[in-house]
Every structure is written in structure tokens, then in C-alpha cells.
């Protein structure tokens, strides 16, 4: 930022994220599981807006975690140029080691390792920075694993007991990049949207006419470790248009960006 002051360059910094993916008991669980998988494991979780922090209402918590655990071993890990691949490696040896340390620290804090947390088995995975998709359950909001950005294929699962409980825990973070809310209740989704402290909120609701999933993004307030940019879809797009060169879209995105392969519908069709 200091270097940009010499000739008044316009800048936008998109930094870290620890993005809550909030699932209420009235959500379509199969659809929410599909999007939770893609939110967490698209690009092996190496996305600033990855939905790496699942927050699940207590009455469906066990069922939701069980659905995730059943699906994780079926995620095809491999070369990104192969059509069957659903998840690739992480970017470097340093990041690989950091992710493993964070998972081990989470278990030491009291999290339950449901699946993953290590290199996949097989000769093809002996070289390179491969990791299994990893699920940590029984995570609480005060654990470091729930607070710090992992930037890898790891998702944590917390439980909440009320709308206020979910909102309080989700807002208790120095990040505020993105979030998602899963519910069939439009009033609940709008209440969450108005009280959220995230730059981008994807509200996931069943469409009355088509039965499909629709989302709405809403700009929110600045959080210190997220970056420096103007919130809101229109303003942030305008900022990027005035930049002579950009890397990445710089626009608020849904947590479920990069859907594609890991879907309930595809598994059913096989």
C-alpha cells in the first residue's frame, strides 16, 4: 500500500478468509452436502473464499457429518489434466507440512478426526504434495483450527443451537470475506444477511418455481484480515475495471464456486 502512494495507484487487497458455511435444519441436506464438499475441496481448498468452516444446526449435525464422511473417500484425487480427477495436490512442501501440523494441532485441541489428515495411499501419491480431503468434527469456535485460515483440503464442523448462536460465532472472526447460509426460510436468510459481517453472503434457498438453488450476494462491512477494498458486488467490480491489470476476479463470489464434479446427482447416476 505504501508503494502505491507515489503515483496514486488504486489498489484492492484481498487477503485471508475463514468462511462460515451455515446449515440450518430446514435445509435440503443432500444439496447442502454437495455444495459443502465443493466449497471446502474445490482447488484442494486453496481458495480465499473456501467454505472451510461448516456450522451445522445441532438437530442435524450427526446426520450431516455422516453424509460428509461417507462421501469423502469417493473424491477422486489425481492429476488435474485427467477427466476423472476431482481434487489435486496442494501447492508446495511448505504448505503440505503446515496443513498437517494444523490438523494435528486441531486434534490436540479436542477436535475429532473423521477422515483424512494424511497423504493418500498408493505409489502414485508418494511424490508430490498430496493430501486426503479431511474432516474435523466436534470443533468449537474457540479452537485455533476454527479461527485460522488453513488454505488446504480441510473442513471443520461446528454445531450451533439457534440462529443467534450461529450468527454470534460466525461473526467472531477477524476475517469477513464470504459466507453461505442454507435454509428454506426466506425471513431467516434475510435476518442473517442484515446482521452478517462478511463481504459476500450467498443465501441458498429452494426456488419455489423450479426447485433449483438460487443465491444472492450482498456486500458487507470490512474486517481487518480480509483485505482492503470497497465491499459490495457493484463497487468491487467497478474497482477492478479501473485497474490497468488484475489477477483474479476480485469480485465477491459464492462459497460454492467451482461446483462441477462432487455432486449427489452424479453419484446417484453412477
Backbone as JSON, one array per atom type, in Angstrom:
{
  "sequence": "XXXXXXXXXXXXXXXXXXXXXXXXXXXXXXXXXXXXXXXXXXXXXXXXXXXXXXXXXXXXXXXXXXXXXXXXXXXXXXXXXXXXXXXXXXXXXXXXXXXXXXXXXXXXXXXXXXXXXXXXXXXXXXXXXXXXXXXXXXXXXXXXXXXXXXXXXXXXXXXXXXXXXXXXXXXXXXXXXXXXXXXXXXXXXXXXXXXXXXXXXXXXXXXXXXXXXXXXXXXXXXXXXXXXXXXXXXXXXXXXXXXXXXXXXXXXXXXXXXXXXXXXXXXXXX",
  "N": [[0.83, -1.2, 0.0], [1.97, 1.21, 0.77], [3.84, 1.57, -1.29], [2.17, 2.19, -3.38], [1.49, 4.81, -3.11], [3.03, 6.67, -4.43], [2.28, 7.42, -7.06], [-0.45, 7.49, -6.83], [-1.82, 5.02, -7.2], [-4.63, 2.95, -7.63], [-5.66, 0.47, -5.44], [-6.56, -2.86, -4.5], [-6.81, -5.08, -1.96], [-7.13, -8.43, -1.47], [-7.19, -10.55, 1.02], [-6.93, -12.91, 3.54], [-9.29, -15.56, 4.47], [-11.77, -17.05, 6.51], [-14.2, -18.82, 6.17], [-17.57, -19.03, 7.03], [-19.92, -21.63, 6.56], [-23.09, -22.01, 6.82], [-25.49, -24.18, 7.97], [-28.81, -24.71, 8.31], [-31.41, -26.56, 10.03], [-33.64, -26.86, 8.42], [-32.8, -27.0, 5.84], [-32.23, -28.37, 2.51], [-30.7, -31.27, 2.78], [-29.12, -33.01, 1.17], [-28.48, -31.42, -1.05], [-27.15, -29.35, 0.27], [-24.96, -30.75, 1.31], [-23.65, -31.46, -1.09], [-22.81, -28.89, -2.0], [-21.32, -28.08, 0.19], [-19.15, -29.82, 0.07], [-17.94, -29.03, -2.35], [-17.44, -26.37, -1.73], [-15.49, -26.6, 0.22], [-13.46, -28.24, -0.88], [-12.89, -27.67, -3.52], [-10.35, -26.93, -5.77], [-8.56, -28.06, -4.01], [-9.05, -26.75, -1.61], [-7.61, -24.44, -1.75], [-8.39, -21.66, -1.94], [-9.37, -18.35, -1.43], [-11.94, -17.81, -0.65], [-12.89, -20.22, 0.26], [-15.17, -22.52, 1.7], [-14.45, -23.37, 4.48], [-15.25, -23.65, 7.07], [-17.62, -25.26, 8.47], [-20.81, -24.82, 9.84], [-23.27, -26.24, 11.64], [-26.65, -26.88, 12.37], [-27.69, -28.18, 15.52], [-29.59, -30.31, 15.6], [-29.39, -31.68, 13.2], [-26.79, -32.28, 13.02], [-25.2, -34.68, 13.45], [-26.19, -36.37, 11.42], [-25.53, -34.89, 9.15], [-22.72, -34.73, 9.26], [-22.19, -37.45, 9.03], [-23.05, -37.94, 6.4], [-21.19, -36.41, 4.98], [-18.83, -37.76, 5.71], [-19.24, -40.2, 4.5], [-19.04, -39.56, 1.84], [-16.48, -38.49, 1.39], [-14.3, -40.44, 0.99], [-14.75, -41.11, -1.63], [-14.0, -39.06, -3.28], [-12.15, -38.33, -6.06], [-8.76, -38.22, -6.26], [-6.1, -36.71, -7.96], [-4.17, -36.14, -10.97], [-4.72, -33.01, -12.41], [-5.19, -32.82, -15.13], [-6.5, -35.07, -15.87], [-9.59, -36.43, -16.71], [-11.21, -37.67, -14.82], [-10.44, -36.72, -12.39], [-11.1, -35.12, -9.3], [-10.0, -33.65, -7.27], [-6.9, -32.05, -6.71], [-3.34, -31.79, -5.82], [-1.77, -29.96, -3.05], [0.0, -26.79, -3.04], [2.78, -26.68, -2.38], [5.68, -28.06, -0.65], [6.06, -26.82, 1.8], [3.5, -25.78, 2.4], [2.07, -28.16, 2.5], [3.2, -29.41, 4.78], [2.48, -27.51, 6.69], [-0.34, -27.7, 6.71], [-0.74, -30.33, 7.63], [0.34, -30.03, 10.2], [-1.5, -28.22, 11.29], [-3.85, -29.73, 11.3], [-3.12, -31.79, 13.09], [-2.71, -30.21, 15.37], [-5.33, -29.33, 15.75], [-6.62, -31.72, 16.45], [-5.29, -32.2, 18.83], [-6.35, -30.12, 20.29], [-8.86, -31.05, 20.77], [-10.59, -31.66, 18.7], [-12.29, -34.02, 16.57], [-10.98, -36.34, 14.4], [-12.45, -37.23, 11.58], [-12.09, -38.11, 8.98], [-9.31, -38.5, 6.74], [-6.47, -36.31, 6.9], [-3.92, -37.08, 6.24], [-1.44, -38.27, 3.85], [-2.63, -39.62, 0.77], [-2.96, -43.17, 0.16], [-0.88, -45.28, -1.86], [1.27, -45.81, -4.71], [1.33, -43.76, -6.6], [1.01, -41.46, -5.16], [3.27, -41.0, -3.69], [5.22, -39.2, -4.42], [5.17, -35.67, -4.58], [2.7, -33.26, -3.37], [0.42, -34.35, -1.94], [-2.74, -34.66, -0.34], [-5.29, -36.19, 1.62], [-8.8, -35.41, 1.39], [-10.03, -33.78, 4.21], [-11.83, -34.08, 7.25], [-12.74, -32.55, 10.18], [-14.49, -32.98, 13.1], [-16.71, -32.04, 15.87], [-15.71, -29.57, 16.58], [-15.02, -26.53, 18.24], [-15.79, -23.01, 18.51], [-13.75, -21.63, 19.73], [-11.39, -22.89, 19.19], [-8.18, -22.92, 17.61], [-8.12, -24.08, 15.08], [-10.58, -23.49, 14.1], [-10.42, -20.83, 13.72], [-8.19, -19.95, 12.23], [-6.99, -19.49, 8.9], [-6.66, -22.25, 6.78], [-6.08, -23.02, 4.17], [-6.13, -25.29, 2.5], [-7.14, -28.76, 1.86], [-9.18, -29.11, 4.03], [-11.9, -29.3, 6.2], [-13.77, -27.99, 8.86], [-16.18, -28.86, 11.36], [-18.63, -27.38, 13.19], [-21.16, -27.18, 15.74], [-24.34, -25.56, 16.2], [-26.95, -24.0, 18.17], [-28.99, -22.2, 17.83], [-30.33, -19.5, 15.85], [-29.24, -17.02, 16.64], [-27.02, -17.94, 18.01], [-25.5, -19.12, 15.94], [-24.97, -16.87, 14.34], [-23.54, -15.21, 16.09], [-21.2, -16.73, 16.58], [-20.22, -17.02, 13.96], [-19.65, -14.41, 13.24], [-17.61, -13.78, 14.94], [-14.73, -13.27, 14.25], [-11.62, -12.23, 12.75], [-11.63, -12.21, 10.06], [-13.64, -11.67, 7.1], [-14.61, -12.42, 4.61], [-16.34, -14.1, 2.97], [-19.43, -15.99, 3.0], [-21.96, -18.51, 3.53], [-25.42, -19.31, 3.73], [-27.7, -21.8, 4.49], [-30.99, -22.54, 4.12], [-34.58, -22.95, 4.17], [-36.12, -20.89, 4.8], [-37.0, -17.75, 4.05], [-37.2, -15.37, 5.53], [-35.5, -15.89, 7.69], [-33.07, -16.14, 6.31], [-32.76, -13.54, 5.35], [-32.58, -12.12, 7.75], [-30.15, -13.09, 8.71], [-28.51, -12.12, 6.69], [-28.68, -9.32, 7.02], [-27.47, -8.97, 9.48], [-24.94, -9.95, 9.2], [-21.35, -9.9, 9.1], [-19.76, -10.0, 6.79], [-18.11, -9.75, 3.64], [-19.25, -10.95, 1.39], [-22.24, -12.66, 1.01], [-23.78, -15.64, 0.39], [-26.96, -16.58, -0.01], [-28.74, -19.48, 0.27], [-31.47, -20.84, -1.09], [-34.43, -22.79, -1.72], [-35.84, -22.63, -4.92], [-39.09, -21.61, -5.53], [-40.44, -21.94, -7.94], [-38.85, -23.57, -9.67], [-37.52, -25.44, -8.16], [-34.81, -25.46, -8.01], [-31.58, -24.32, -6.83], [-30.98, -21.09, -5.63], [-29.05, -18.09, -5.34], [-28.05, -15.15, -3.49], [-26.0, -12.36, -3.43], [-24.5, -10.18, -1.11], [-22.95, -7.18, -0.27], [-20.86, -6.5, 2.53], [-19.57, -5.33, 5.7], [-16.22, -4.12, 6.4], [-13.57, -6.25, 7.44], [-10.59, -6.68, 9.34], [-8.52, -8.58, 8.55], [-9.2, -9.44, 6.09], [-8.71, -7.84, 3.88], [-8.24, -4.91, 1.81], [-10.61, -3.23, 0.32], [-13.43, -2.0, -1.56], [-16.55, -2.87, -0.32], [-19.24, -4.93, -1.61], [-20.88, -6.01, -4.55], [-21.17, -4.43, -6.96], [-19.55, -2.13, -6.49], [-17.06, -3.32, -6.07], [-16.57, -4.58, -8.49], [-16.46, -2.35, -10.11], [-14.14, -1.16, -9.09], [-12.21, -3.0, -9.96], [-12.4, -2.69, -12.74], [-11.22, -0.25, -13.15], [-8.61, -0.78, -12.77], [-5.4, -1.14, -14.26], [-4.33, -3.65, -14.59], [-5.2, -6.85, -13.52], [-5.25, -9.6, -11.24], [-6.94, -12.51, -10.83], [-10.48, -12.52, -10.08], [-11.45, -10.65, -8.24], [-13.99, -10.12, -7.37], [-16.89, -10.46, -5.35], [-17.66, -13.74, -4.45], [-19.69, -16.73, -4.54], [-19.58, -19.18, -1.94], [-19.69, -21.69, -3.04], [-18.33, -21.75, -5.43], [-17.05, -23.16, -8.4], [-18.41, -25.62, -8.66], [-19.29, -28.55, -10.1], [-17.82, -31.43, -10.07], [-18.24, -33.02, -7.67], [-20.9, -34.15, -6.84], [-24.12, -34.99, -5.5], [-26.05, -35.77, -7.34], [-24.51, -36.77, -9.45], [-23.27, -38.96, -8.21], [-25.48, -40.53, -7.7], [-26.26, -41.17, -10.25], [-24.32, -42.93, -11.1]],
  "CA": [[0.0, 0.0, 0.0], [2.87, 2.37, 0.81], [4.44, 1.74, -2.61], [1.17, 2.7, -4.31], [1.19, 6.23, -2.87], [3.86, 7.54, -5.24], [1.52, 7.97, -8.18], [-1.88, 7.35, -6.53], [-2.39, 3.8, -7.76], [-5.78, 2.37, -6.93], [-5.36, -0.91, -5.11], [-7.53, -3.65, -3.75], [-6.13, -6.23, -1.36], [-7.99, -9.5, -0.99], [-6.26, -11.34, 1.81], [-7.38, -14.22, 4.01], [-10.69, -15.82, 4.76], [-12.16, -18.22, 7.27], [-15.56, -18.52, 5.73], [-18.59, -19.92, 7.58], [-20.94, -22.23, 5.7], [-24.05, -22.24, 7.9], [-26.56, -25.07, 7.51], [-29.93, -24.84, 9.25], [-32.07, -27.87, 10.0], [-34.68, -26.92, 7.4], [-32.18, -27.0, 4.51], [-32.17, -29.62, 1.75], [-29.4, -31.75, 3.24], [-28.32, -33.56, 0.08], [-27.94, -30.29, -1.82], [-26.19, -28.64, 1.12], [-23.75, -31.57, 1.36], [-22.97, -31.26, -2.37], [-22.16, -27.59, -2.05], [-20.31, -28.04, 1.24], [-17.97, -30.51, -0.45], [-17.29, -28.17, -3.34], [-16.96, -25.16, -1.06], [-14.3, -26.9, 1.01], [-12.41, -29.01, -1.54], [-12.57, -27.13, -4.83], [-8.95, -26.48, -5.84], [-7.94, -28.58, -2.78], [-9.23, -25.78, -0.54], [-6.67, -23.32, -1.91], [-9.22, -20.57, -2.44], [-9.57, -17.44, -0.3], [-13.34, -17.86, -0.22], [-13.27, -21.61, 0.54], [-16.08, -22.71, 2.84], [-13.71, -24.33, 5.3], [-15.79, -23.67, 8.43], [-19.01, -25.66, 8.47], [-21.56, -24.62, 11.07], [-24.44, -27.09, 11.39], [-27.6, -26.87, 13.48], [-27.44, -29.37, 16.34], [-30.51, -31.41, 15.36], [-28.99, -32.42, 12.0], [-25.32, -32.31, 13.0], [-24.66, -36.03, 13.28], [-26.57, -36.87, 10.1], [-24.79, -34.15, 8.13], [-21.33, -35.18, 9.34], [-22.16, -38.81, 8.5], [-23.15, -37.83, 4.94], [-19.89, -35.95, 4.5], [-17.85, -38.83, 5.91], [-19.5, -41.25, 3.51], [-18.68, -39.08, 0.5], [-15.08, -38.09, 1.26], [-13.41, -41.43, 0.37], [-15.06, -41.26, -3.06], [-13.43, -37.96, -4.05], [-11.03, -38.82, -6.87], [-7.58, -37.37, -6.13], [-5.16, -37.04, -9.02], [-3.68, -35.14, -11.92], [-5.8, -32.15, -12.86], [-5.43, -32.99, -16.56], [-7.28, -36.28, -16.07], [-11.02, -36.08, -16.66], [-11.87, -38.24, -13.65], [-9.93, -36.09, -11.17], [-11.97, -34.16, -8.61], [-9.17, -32.82, -6.39], [-5.47, -32.2, -6.94], [-2.46, -31.62, -4.67], [-1.54, -28.6, -2.58], [0.95, -26.1, -3.9], [4.2, -26.75, -2.03], [6.02, -28.87, 0.51], [5.85, -26.0, 3.0], [2.07, -25.75, 2.68], [1.71, -29.53, 2.86], [3.59, -29.61, 6.17], [1.68, -26.61, 7.53], [-1.69, -28.24, 6.82], [-0.68, -31.48, 8.52], [0.54, -29.53, 11.56], [-2.75, -27.61, 11.76], [-4.78, -30.82, 11.59], [-2.65, -32.42, 14.33], [-2.99, -29.28, 16.46], [-6.77, -29.35, 15.98], [-6.93, -32.94, 17.2], [-4.76, -31.99, 20.18], [-7.27, -29.21, 20.98], [-10.09, -31.74, 21.09], [-11.38, -31.99, 17.51], [-12.32, -35.44, 16.2], [-10.61, -36.57, 13.01], [-13.41, -38.16, 11.0], [-11.49, -38.71, 7.78], [-8.2, -37.77, 6.13], [-5.38, -35.9, 7.77], [-2.66, -37.7, 5.85], [-1.21, -38.47, 2.43], [-3.36, -40.79, 0.26], [-2.16, -44.37, -0.02], [-0.65, -45.68, -3.25], [2.55, -45.38, -5.28], [1.19, -42.52, -7.36], [0.98, -40.32, -4.24], [4.49, -40.93, -2.89], [5.87, -37.95, -4.79], [4.21, -34.58, -4.7], [2.16, -32.71, -2.13], [-0.95, -34.86, -1.91], [-3.43, -34.82, 0.95], [-6.68, -36.62, 1.57], [-9.78, -34.45, 1.91], [-10.02, -34.0, 5.67], [-12.97, -33.57, 8.01], [-12.61, -32.49, 11.64], [-15.78, -32.74, 13.74], [-16.71, -31.65, 17.28], [-14.88, -28.38, 16.69], [-15.68, -25.39, 18.88], [-15.38, -21.74, 17.92], [-12.56, -21.09, 20.38], [-10.21, -23.62, 18.75], [-7.44, -22.26, 16.54], [-8.46, -24.68, 13.8], [-11.8, -22.82, 13.65], [-10.15, -19.4, 13.58], [-7.1, -19.65, 11.31], [-7.14, -19.98, 7.53], [-5.84, -23.43, 6.54], [-5.7, -22.97, 2.75], [-5.9, -26.67, 2.09], [-8.37, -29.57, 1.81], [-9.62, -29.42, 5.39], [-13.12, -28.61, 6.62], [-14.13, -28.23, 10.25], [-17.63, -28.89, 11.57], [-19.11, -26.93, 14.49], [-22.61, -27.23, 15.89], [-24.96, -24.41, 16.86], [-28.26, -24.36, 18.71], [-30.01, -21.21, 17.49], [-29.93, -18.51, 14.85], [-28.34, -16.06, 17.29], [-25.79, -18.67, 18.31], [-24.76, -19.24, 14.68], [-24.53, -15.55, 13.9], [-22.51, -14.73, 17.02], [-19.96, -17.47, 16.35], [-19.73, -16.74, 12.62], [-19.13, -13.03, 13.2], [-16.49, -13.65, 15.87], [-13.55, -13.58, 13.46], [-11.02, -11.06, 12.12], [-11.88, -12.29, 8.62], [-15.01, -11.38, 6.74], [-14.58, -12.43, 3.15], [-17.52, -14.71, 2.34], [-20.19, -16.91, 3.84], [-23.18, -19.05, 2.93], [-26.49, -19.71, 4.65], [-28.59, -22.79, 3.9], [-32.28, -22.58, 4.81], [-35.78, -22.78, 3.33], [-36.86, -19.78, 5.4], [-36.5, -16.5, 3.48], [-37.05, -14.38, 6.61], [-34.28, -16.23, 8.41], [-31.94, -15.8, 5.45], [-32.63, -12.08, 5.31], [-32.07, -11.67, 9.06], [-28.72, -13.42, 8.72], [-27.84, -11.22, 5.75], [-28.61, -7.97, 7.58], [-26.61, -8.94, 10.67], [-23.65, -10.56, 8.89], [-20.18, -9.03, 8.96], [-18.94, -10.58, 5.74], [-18.2, -9.0, 2.38], [-20.15, -11.62, 0.45], [-23.09, -13.68, 1.62], [-24.62, -16.39, -0.53], [-28.12, -17.18, 0.65], [-29.16, -20.62, -0.52], [-32.88, -21.1, -0.84], [-35.06, -23.52, -2.81], [-36.7, -21.81, -5.77], [-40.47, -22.1, -5.5], [-40.89, -22.28, -9.29], [-38.09, -24.6, -10.36], [-36.93, -26.4, -7.26], [-33.37, -25.36, -8.05], [-30.99, -23.49, -5.78], [-30.65, -19.75, -6.07], [-28.24, -17.4, -4.35], [-27.98, -13.71, -3.58], [-24.79, -11.85, -2.79], [-24.68, -8.87, -0.52], [-21.73, -6.6, 0.3], [-20.95, -6.25, 3.96], [-18.6, -4.41, 6.27], [-14.82, -4.5, 6.34], [-12.91, -6.93, 8.55], [-9.19, -6.29, 9.15], [-7.61, -9.53, 7.91], [-9.76, -9.85, 4.81], [-8.08, -7.06, 2.83], [-8.67, -3.51, 1.68], [-11.34, -3.0, -0.92], [-14.78, -1.5, -1.31], [-17.46, -4.01, -0.3], [-20.39, -4.9, -2.49], [-20.58, -6.55, -5.88], [-21.04, -3.38, -7.96], [-18.39, -1.3, -6.2], [-15.82, -4.05, -6.23], [-16.38, -4.76, -9.93], [-16.03, -1.05, -10.62], [-12.75, -1.0, -8.7], [-11.37, -3.81, -10.84], [-12.43, -2.13, -14.1], [-10.31, 0.9, -13.2], [-7.23, -1.21, -12.61], [-4.8, -1.47, -15.54], [-4.02, -5.08, -14.65], [-5.72, -7.54, -12.35], [-5.06, -11.03, -11.13], [-8.13, -13.0, -10.14], [-11.65, -11.72, -10.44], [-11.64, -9.55, -7.29], [-15.41, -9.89, -7.18], [-17.48, -11.34, -4.36], [-18.07, -15.0, -5.05], [-20.36, -17.66, -3.64], [-18.69, -20.19, -1.39], [-19.76, -22.91, -3.83], [-17.7, -21.56, -6.72], [-16.37, -24.32, -8.92], [-19.2, -26.81, -8.4], [-18.8, -29.45, -11.11], [-17.69, -32.87, -10.05], [-18.53, -33.8, -6.47], [-22.31, -33.89, -6.59], [-25.01, -36.1, -5.16], [-26.71, -36.22, -8.56], [-23.59, -37.61, -10.21], [-23.08, -40.2, -7.52], [-26.71, -41.3, -7.88], [-26.34, -41.64, -11.64], [-23.29, -43.94, -11.37]],
  "C": [[0.87, 1.25, 0.0], [3.46, 2.63, -0.57], [3.46, 2.34, -3.61], [0.93, 4.19, -4.16], [1.96, 7.17, -3.79], [3.14, 8.16, -6.42], [0.03, 7.63, -8.07], [-2.5, 6.14, -7.23], [-3.6, 3.38, -6.94], [-5.48, 0.91, -6.67], [-6.54, -1.56, -4.4], [-6.82, -4.89, -3.24], [-7.16, -7.23, -0.88], [-7.1, -10.5, -0.29], [-6.92, -12.64, 2.26], [-8.87, -14.33, 4.21], [-10.83, -17.06, 5.62], [-13.67, -18.23, 7.22], [-16.59, -19.52, 6.27], [-19.6, -20.36, 6.53], [-22.0, -22.77, 6.65], [-25.25, -23.03, 7.37], [-27.62, -25.19, 8.61], [-30.66, -26.16, 9.03], [-33.11, -27.99, 8.91], [-34.11, -26.93, 5.98], [-32.37, -28.36, 3.83], [-30.79, -30.21, 2.0], [-28.54, -32.29, 2.11], [-27.7, -32.46, -0.77], [-26.89, -29.55, -1.01], [-24.88, -29.43, 1.24], [-22.96, -31.42, 0.06], [-22.16, -29.97, -2.37], [-21.11, -27.43, -0.95], [-19.03, -28.72, 0.78], [-17.21, -29.63, -1.44], [-16.73, -26.9, -2.71], [-15.65, -25.41, -0.35], [-13.15, -27.45, 0.17], [-12.15, -28.62, -2.99], [-11.15, -26.57, -4.79], [-8.18, -26.88, -4.57], [-7.99, -27.55, -1.65], [-8.34, -24.56, -0.64], [-7.36, -22.14, -2.59], [-9.51, -19.66, -1.25], [-11.0, -17.49, 0.22], [-13.81, -19.29, 0.03], [-14.16, -21.69, 1.77], [-15.52, -23.74, 3.8], [-14.25, -24.46, 6.72], [-17.29, -23.98, 8.38], [-19.63, -25.43, 9.84], [-22.94, -25.24, 10.84], [-25.35, -27.07, 12.6], [-27.6, -28.22, 14.19], [-28.32, -30.55, 15.98], [-30.16, -32.23, 14.12], [-27.48, -32.65, 11.96], [-24.78, -33.71, 12.7], [-24.97, -36.59, 11.89], [-25.76, -36.2, 9.0], [-23.33, -34.6, 8.1], [-21.2, -36.59, 8.76], [-22.24, -38.81, 6.97], [-21.82, -37.38, 4.35], [-18.86, -37.07, 4.59], [-18.02, -39.94, 4.89], [-19.02, -40.85, 2.12], [-17.18, -38.83, 0.32], [-14.18, -39.15, 0.63], [-13.63, -41.58, -1.13], [-14.57, -40.1, -3.91], [-12.18, -38.45, -4.76], [-9.89, -37.81, -6.83], [-6.6, -37.73, -7.24], [-4.74, -35.84, -9.84], [-4.85, -34.32, -12.46], [-6.11, -32.25, -14.34], [-6.24, -34.25, -16.87], [-8.76, -35.98, -15.82], [-11.69, -36.57, -15.38], [-11.45, -37.56, -12.35], [-10.92, -35.07, -10.62], [-11.2, -33.26, -7.67], [-7.7, -33.11, -6.64], [-4.66, -32.0, -5.68], [-2.48, -30.18, -4.15], [-0.27, -28.07, -3.23], [2.42, -26.34, -3.6], [4.41, -27.66, -0.83], [5.76, -28.11, 1.81], [4.38, -25.96, 3.39], [1.57, -27.12, 3.12], [2.0, -29.78, 4.34], [2.76, -28.75, 7.11], [0.27, -27.17, 7.75], [-1.71, -29.42, 7.77], [-0.49, -31.05, 9.98], [-0.75, -28.95, 12.12], [-3.79, -28.68, 12.1], [-4.4, -31.49, 12.9], [-2.92, -31.52, 15.54], [-4.47, -29.24, 16.79], [-7.2, -30.57, 16.78], [-6.46, -32.8, 18.64], [-5.66, -31.06, 20.99], [-8.58, -29.88, 21.35], [-10.98, -32.06, 19.9], [-11.27, -33.49, 17.21], [-12.01, -35.59, 14.72], [-11.52, -37.64, 12.44], [-12.82, -38.87, 9.79], [-10.33, -37.84, 7.33], [-7.1, -37.47, 7.11], [-4.04, -36.52, 7.44], [-2.57, -37.78, 4.32], [-2.05, -39.68, 1.96], [-2.42, -41.98, 0.07], [-2.01, -44.68, -1.51], [0.64, -45.08, -3.78], [2.46, -44.04, -5.96], [1.27, -41.29, -6.46], [2.26, -40.18, -3.41], [5.3, -39.68, -3.2], [4.82, -36.88, -4.96], [3.56, -34.26, -3.36], [0.67, -33.06, -2.02], [-1.47, -34.94, -0.49], [-4.82, -35.37, 0.7], [-7.59, -35.46, 1.94], [-10.04, -34.79, 3.38], [-11.21, -33.34, 6.33], [-12.67, -33.68, 9.5], [-13.97, -32.13, 12.24], [-15.59, -32.38, 15.21], [-15.76, -30.49, 17.54], [-15.67, -27.29, 17.39], [-15.05, -24.1, 18.38], [-14.11, -21.18, 18.54], [-11.28, -21.83, 20.0], [-9.5, -22.86, 17.63], [-7.8, -22.79, 15.16], [-9.74, -24.07, 13.23], [-11.58, -21.35, 13.36], [-9.18, -19.08, 12.44], [-7.36, -20.24, 9.93], [-6.16, -21.12, 7.3], [-5.27, -23.42, 5.13], [-5.27, -24.35, 2.28], [-7.18, -27.46, 2.2], [-8.83, -30.05, 3.18], [-10.88, -28.62, 5.69], [-13.39, -28.99, 8.07], [-15.65, -28.14, 10.4], [-17.95, -28.52, 13.02], [-20.62, -27.12, 14.55], [-23.11, -25.95, 16.56], [-26.39, -24.77, 17.23], [-29.36, -23.36, 18.36], [-29.45, -20.28, 16.42], [-28.94, -17.51, 15.44], [-26.99, -16.69, 17.6], [-24.91, -18.77, 17.07], [-24.18, -17.9, 14.25], [-23.41, -15.02, 14.79], [-21.17, -15.42, 16.76], [-19.37, -17.15, 14.98], [-19.11, -15.36, 12.52], [-17.88, -12.84, 14.08], [-15.19, -14.08, 15.19], [-12.95, -12.29, 12.91], [-11.19, -11.06, 10.62], [-13.32, -11.93, 8.34], [-15.2, -11.41, 5.25], [-15.88, -12.94, 2.55], [-18.21, -15.63, 3.33], [-21.35, -17.45, 3.03], [-24.16, -19.44, 4.03], [-27.43, -20.64, 3.9], [-29.86, -22.89, 4.73], [-33.4, -22.51, 3.78], [-36.59, -21.55, 3.75], [-36.27, -18.45, 4.92], [-36.31, -15.44, 4.56], [-35.77, -14.64, 7.41], [-33.04, -15.84, 7.6], [-31.71, -14.29, 5.41], [-32.14, -11.52, 6.65], [-30.57, -11.94, 9.16], [-27.95, -12.45, 7.83], [-27.65, -9.84, 6.35], [-27.61, -7.89, 8.73], [-25.2, -9.46, 10.4], [-22.56, -9.52, 8.74], [-19.21, -9.6, 7.94], [-19.13, -9.77, 4.47], [-19.19, -9.64, 1.42], [-20.94, -12.7, 1.13], [-23.92, -14.34, 0.53], [-25.75, -17.02, 0.24], [-28.63, -18.28, -0.26], [-30.58, -21.02, -0.14], [-33.46, -21.91, -1.99], [-35.95, -22.58, -3.61], [-38.09, -22.42, -5.81], [-40.9, -22.61, -6.87], [-40.17, -23.49, -9.87], [-37.54, -25.69, -9.46], [-35.42, -26.36, -7.26], [-32.88, -24.47, -6.91], [-30.63, -22.14, -6.33], [-29.83, -19.08, -4.97], [-28.28, -15.9, -4.56], [-26.75, -13.25, -2.82], [-25.05, -10.45, -2.26], [-23.37, -8.39, 0.08], [-21.92, -6.28, 1.76], [-19.77, -5.42, 4.43], [-17.18, -5.0, 6.29], [-14.37, -5.21, 7.61], [-11.41, -6.87, 8.3], [-8.32, -7.27, 8.38], [-8.13, -10.04, 6.58], [-9.11, -9.1, 3.66], [-8.61, -5.65, 2.83], [-9.31, -3.33, 0.33], [-12.72, -2.48, -0.57], [-15.74, -2.67, -1.36], [-18.6, -3.82, -1.28], [-20.02, -5.26, -3.91], [-20.33, -5.45, -6.89], [-19.78, -2.57, -7.73], [-17.09, -2.04, -6.44], [-15.55, -4.34, -7.7], [-15.88, -3.47, -10.54], [-14.56, -0.8, -10.3], [-11.84, -1.78, -9.64], [-11.31, -3.24, -12.25], [-11.49, -0.95, -14.24], [-8.86, 0.49, -13.02], [-6.64, -1.55, -13.97], [-4.51, -2.95, -15.69], [-4.54, -5.73, -13.39], [-5.35, -9.0, -12.4], [-6.19, -11.57, -10.29], [-9.29, -12.07, -10.42], [-11.88, -10.56, -9.49], [-13.08, -9.24, -7.0], [-15.92, -10.87, -6.13], [-17.99, -12.6, -5.04], [-18.84, -15.83, -4.05], [-19.33, -18.65, -3.12], [-18.64, -21.42, -2.27], [-19.17, -22.74, -5.21], [-16.97, -22.82, -7.13], [-17.1, -25.61, -8.58], [-18.68, -27.9, -9.31], [-18.88, -30.9, -10.67], [-18.34, -33.57, -8.86], [-19.99, -33.61, -6.08], [-23.09, -35.16, -6.29], [-25.67, -36.65, -6.42], [-25.8, -37.13, -9.37], [-23.39, -38.97, -9.53], [-24.29, -41.12, -7.7], [-26.77, -41.93, -9.25], [-25.35, -42.76, -11.93], [-23.81, -45.35, -11.1]]
}
